[in-house]
Amino acid sequence: MNLSAAEEESEKEIHIPADIDWQMLDKSKFFVLGAALFSGVSATLYPIVLLKTRQQVAQSEVPCVRTAFTIVRHEGFRALYRGFGTSLTGTIPARALYMGALEVTKSNVGSATVQLGFSEPTAAAIANAMAGLSAAMAAQLVWTPVDVVSQRLMVQGACHGPSNSGVSSNASACKYLNGIDAFRKILKTDGLRGLYRGFGISILTYAPSNAVWWASYSVAQRVVWDGIGCYYYKKDGQSNENGSNAIKPDSKMVMAVQGVSAAMAGGVSALITTPLDTIKTRLQVLDSEENGRRGPTIGQTIRNLVKEGGWMACYRGLGPRWASMSMSATTMITTYEFLKRLSAKNQDGLR
């Protein structure tokens, strides 16, 4: 049985639940429940993000586990959540912008690409890619200042405490009491530009990354479902006990496929975009010897990284970032799909 035949057969066999588009959602429920659900997800994954940030601003390679134990021993467990309040405050409006832009773009582009004559799988991949691109760009308007403040707080303990494990001497010398204090001091010292340090490279990092992720997620889902279809086709000898090729996956199977597809897409995105993320983090956190209080340029940042550890220094924090993106992607997409089903206007039509 060739691949095309397998795909045709798997499409006949598996009745995948229909996607829920923007028009089908109760918007107030969607945003309120979304804020609560994603706040919980962010709290779970935040320590990994902090470890990734500490590794990216270090002057030398430090194992992730060693970094974690050093932080807990010298700064306490609460240090793993330094800056979380600021991050969470910004996550809610940023996530609302992200989800709104994502669903509106996906719905409109999906309809337009189908009308242009694209096949359904191709139209879905294009719509997902464009939705991820627009969602990332919209969210960065809010997220970049929040990211700058929260990352300054993340590395503060490493700069001023006994757990300093090779953190760059160019890390901001300011001491911040909390997120509001950090916001005021950055604004006073560096102006609005200080809060938007790394905005350009954030767009270059997250916009393509989101486009790649959502397109990869769409393709990965289809590949996984095709594989499941082929498995059942071979197992049941082209038909099940009732003589029908139809397979209706339960909610557990649907969630499992979504989770596996999301992890695959997250791993690919992490591998591609980690160098840009490392540069972005350093731009947002470190000051420059050449420029004084002003942030370093992209060129200076790259030269410093190469001087410290060669080109592979651009991949510092890849381990925790890979883990963070894969776990985050799996958790986020299953939560997101669950949220959409909870927020659908017509619950009976989903069964």
C-alpha angles and dihedrals in degrees: 000000000000126000097258091050090048091051092049091048094046090051090054093047103047122062102200114197112257118258117254111234131200095269092056095057130097095227099204093050090044095056098038095047090040092056091052097044097045093045087061092048092049091051091053095050100036098096090058090052090051092051090049091052093048091051094048094055094043118110092222137030112274122182113250095233092050090050091052094049091046092052094048093045097048103027104024132242092288089066088073086068098045107142093012094123091056092045093050092048090056095039094067099059092034091052091047090053090045096051094043094050091043097053097040093049094043092051096046098040092044092056092044095050092049090051089051089060102257117147116255096254092048092045090050092050092048092046092049092048094050091044092052091048096051093041093054093048092050094047094049091066087070101023101055096066090043090049092051093051097042093047091051087054092046094059097036095092091050092051098048106024138069092264092074100139103182096307110170115269087226092068110123111282094209118112115218127202094201142327095290091050090049091049092052095046094047091048092048095046103036103015124221090320088064091060091049097048109145093013092133095049090042088060090045089050104040103030096058090035091055092044090051092044097051093043091047090047091054092048093042092053091053092047092050093047090048089051091051090048092052090048093054091042092057094039096052098035096245094311141049129232093283092052092250128122093209117116120185109197117215123233092266092057092046091051092046092053091047091049095049092046091049093050091050092050092044093053092051092048092049093052093050100043106034095097090054091046092051091051091046093051093050092048090053098044110030131070121217128246089210096046102035110213092358116096120258121260122250090254093052091048093052092047091051092050093049090047091052099047114347124255091315088068085077086069095057109135092024092129098055091035091052090047092044095048094044094047092039092049093049093045095040097049095046089047091045095050090045089050092052091052091048090049098046114120095219108045094173092060091061096063 
